[in-house]
Amino acid sequence: MDFFKYIHAVGTGPKGNRDLSFDEAKDMMTQILDQSIASEQIAAFLLGWRLKPETTEEFLGALAAFDENIITKKVKNSIELGYPFDGKVNNPYIFPLVAKLLQKEDLNLVLVGDEKQPAKDGLTIKNIISNININENIYYFDRKKFFNKLHKLTKIRNALGLRSSLSTIEKLTGVAESKFAITGVFHKPYVKKYAAIYANKYQKLALIQGNEGTPELFSKGRLWMVDKAKIEEYIIDPKYFGINYKKSWEKISLEESLAQLKNPSDEFIKLAHLNAAVYLFITQKAPTIEDAYEILS
């Protein structure tokens, strides 16, 4: 179908814009992934689509196009961690410490990485993985290998320089066919949106107010557990567990991030225990987060 039809649907303003059907959204995303259209058209659509804004039906159609291009490899007893591809700016990653705690609980962590995408200038999962010896229960998938068509859009996305709708739907891929998944959310309205587009892809889906949009909890926040149409909310406060970790508000370098993983403070280690407990709870290996924390401690 002529791609200009899709640009017209998202780029003519409130009176002229319209929502795409599932089939149209799938066709639109297929053309973008194939780059069978000009890069200027791709950038124009991505900008207009986010401003329109997107619908659940459009996201589902786009994800259907994703699924046709993703090469999966099953990882048993795993939870997929959905990280943003623009990275972390102010704080270190904690997943390497969490993985070590979960190894004895027979739980594997699935992570996906790629080159940095807009809009933050942060440290990415790929930056960290490339500079550490990862634990054997971390399964890292490079998007260049299993979803090369989305990887190849990096140049266009960085030229656009803005967060796009791809940023919303790229964090969870199903690459390892995991039964469980967790990703971070910035705003509560996205909880229902993520539930609508991902609930049927996982046995249990969890959403969390994580640090810098990641599935890592660094301070008091909410956890939402999605079971089909049902969403249950939990409040998690590190102080309840005697954790007094102080978040950073200054830009962190790769060297500083790696140093905190190599020589973690006592509070950072306790924070890793709490994150590991959350993952045990999500994967139904403990009845409550408190019980999981006790098991790990």
N, C-alpha and C positions, 0 to 999 in steps of 0.2 A: 504494500500500500504506500502511496505517496507520503513521505515523511512530513512534508509541509503541512499536511492535514493535522498532524499532532502538534506542530509548533503553533498553528493557528488556534488550537484548542486550549493552549496554556498561555498564549502570549498576546491576546487581544484585549485584556482588561476584564473587569468584573462583569460587564454586560455581554461580552462576546465569548468569554471562556466557557468551557464545558468539561465535564468529567469524561475520561475514557472508559470504555467497557473493558472487561477482563481480556477479551481477545485482542482489542486494540492495544492495550498496555503490553501484552505479551509480544505482539508484533513490533511495537515501538522499541521495546528493550532488545529484541532480537536484532533489529537494525543497528542499534547503538553498539551492541556487543560485537557485531560483525564489522562495524565501522564501514558499512556499505554506503554511508552518507558522509557529507562533508563534516569536518571537525567543528566548523562554525555552527552547523545545524545542531550538532550534539550539545555544544555549550549553550546555545540559545534555548533548547528544550529544557535542559537541566535547570537553568536559571528560572525559566517560566513555570516549570512544574512545581518547584518548591514554593514559589510565590502564590500559586493558584489557590490553595495548596493541594497536596496529594490526597487520594481516598484509599480506603482499605482495599477496594476492588482493584484499583490501579497497582497497588503494592503486590497483591496476590498475582496479578498477571505478569508483572515484572519478575517476581520470584520464580514463576513457572519457566520463564526464559532462562533464568539463572540455572535452575535445576537441570536443564537440558545440556548445560555446558560444564557442569562440575563433575570431576572424576573423584568418586568416593573410595574410601578404604576403611573398612570397619575396624573400630577399636572397642573391644569389649570393656565392660565396667568403666565407662568413661562419662565425663561431663564436659560439654563444650563450653568454653569461656569466650564470650563475645566482647572483644576489645575494640575501641574506636581506632581507626587507622591514621588519625592525626597525632596520636601519641600522648604522652604525659609531659607536662611542662614543669610542674613544681615539686613533685614527689616521686620517690623511687617505686619501682614495681615490687610486689611482694610475692608473686606467684612461685618463684623458685623455692622460697622457704615453705610455702604452703604445700607444694608438691612433696617435699621431704617428709612432712608430717603425715601426709595421706598415703604414702607408699605402703605402710604396714596395714592400712585399712583397705587395701586392694581397690584403690580408686585412681583412675588415670585422668590426667588433665589434657584436654585437646585445645591447642591454640593455633591461630591462623595469623600469618604475618605477610607483609608486603612493603613496598616502598611507601614513604610518607605521603598521605593524601591531605587535602585542605580540610580545616582551615588553620588549626593550631600548628605551631612549629615545635612539636614535642618529640620526645624520645619514643620510638616505636617498639613493639614486641620484637620485630626483626633486629633492631639495634641491640636489644638485650640478649636474645638468643644467640646472636653472632659472636658474643663476647663472654659467654659463660659455658661451663660444662653442665649441660642440663641433666636433671635426674631422669632415671630410666622410666618413670611413670609420666613424663611429659612427652606428649606426641605433638610435634610441631609440623604444621603444613604450610608450605610456602605457596602463596596464591599464584605465583608465576608458573608453578608446575601443575596445580590441580584446577585452576580457573584462570587460564592465561588470557582469555578475552577481556576479563575485567581488569586484570593487571595491565594490559596494554592501553587502557584508558587513562593511566596515570598522567601522562604528559598533557592531555587535554584538560583533565581536572585541575592540575596544578597551574595551568595557564589561566583557567577560570578563576582560581584562587579563593573560591567561596565554598562553604559547606553546601552540598547538594542532597537531593533525595537519595542518592546512592549511599550516602553516609548513614542513613537510617536503616537500610535493608541489607547492608553488606556484612554486618558484624556476626551474624549467625548463618552458617553455610550448610550445616548437615554433612560436612565432608567425612566425618568419622562414623556417621550413622549412630550417634550417641542417643541414648534414651533420655538423657537429662541435659539441660542447657541453662546458662545464666548470662545475662548481659546487663549493662548499666543503663540507666535512664536519667536524663537531666530534669525532665518535667513530668508531673503526674499524668497529664492527658495522654502521654505516649504509652502509659501502662496498658490501657484498653486497646490501643492501636497495635502494639506488639502482641498482645494476647490474641487479637483477631487474626494476625497474619502468621503466627508461629505455633499456636497451641496444638494444632493437629500434626505438627512435625516432630514433636517430642512427647514422651510419656509425662514428663514434668518440665515445665518452663518456669524459670524464676527471673524476676527483674529486681534490681536493687539500685538505690541511690548511692552509687559507688563513687570513689575518688576520681575526679576529672572524667566522669562518664564511663569509667571502667567497672568491671564486676568485682572490684576490690573495695572493701569497707574500711575506711580510715577514721570515721567519726560517726556520731549518731545519725541514723538514717532508717529508711523504710525498706523492707523486703516484701515483695509480692509474689505469692505462689499461685501459679495458674494451672488449673485442672479443667481442661476444656473451657466451658463458659464460666466456671467459678473462679473468682479471684479472692484470695485471702491475704490480708495485710498484717505484717508484723513490724514492731518497732525494735530496732537493735541499737543498744547504747554500750559502747566499749567500757564506759565507766562502771556499768553494772558488773562487769567482769574484772574490775580493778585495773583497767588499762587506761593510762594517761598519756597516750602518744600525742605529740604536738605536730600537726600538719605544717608543712612549709608553704610559704607564699612567695618564695623567690625561685627564679628559674634554676633548675638543677642541671648539671652537666652529666654526660654519660659516665665520666670517671667517678663523680660523686654518687651516682645511682648504683654503680657496681660496687663501690666501697661499702655502701650501707648493706648490700647483700652479703659481702664477704665478712664484714664485722658488724653484725646487727646489734643494736642496743637491746636491753632487756624488754623495753616497752614494744619495740618493733617485733620481737620474737613472740610476745604475748598477743600482739595484733595478728600475727600469722596464725596463731592457734585459733583465734576467733574466726578468721576467714575460712580456715580449714573446717571448723565446726559448722559453719553455714553450709559448706558444700556437702558435708556428711548428712546434714538435715535435709537438704534438697534431694539427695540421692537415696533418701529413706534408709540410711544406715544408722540413724539415731532418731528417737521419737521427738526430741526437742533440741534446740541449739544449746541449751544449758547442759543437757545430757552429753551431747557431742563434745562440748568443751571439756567436760570432766573426763571423758574417755581419752582425749588427746593430752590432757595435762597430767 
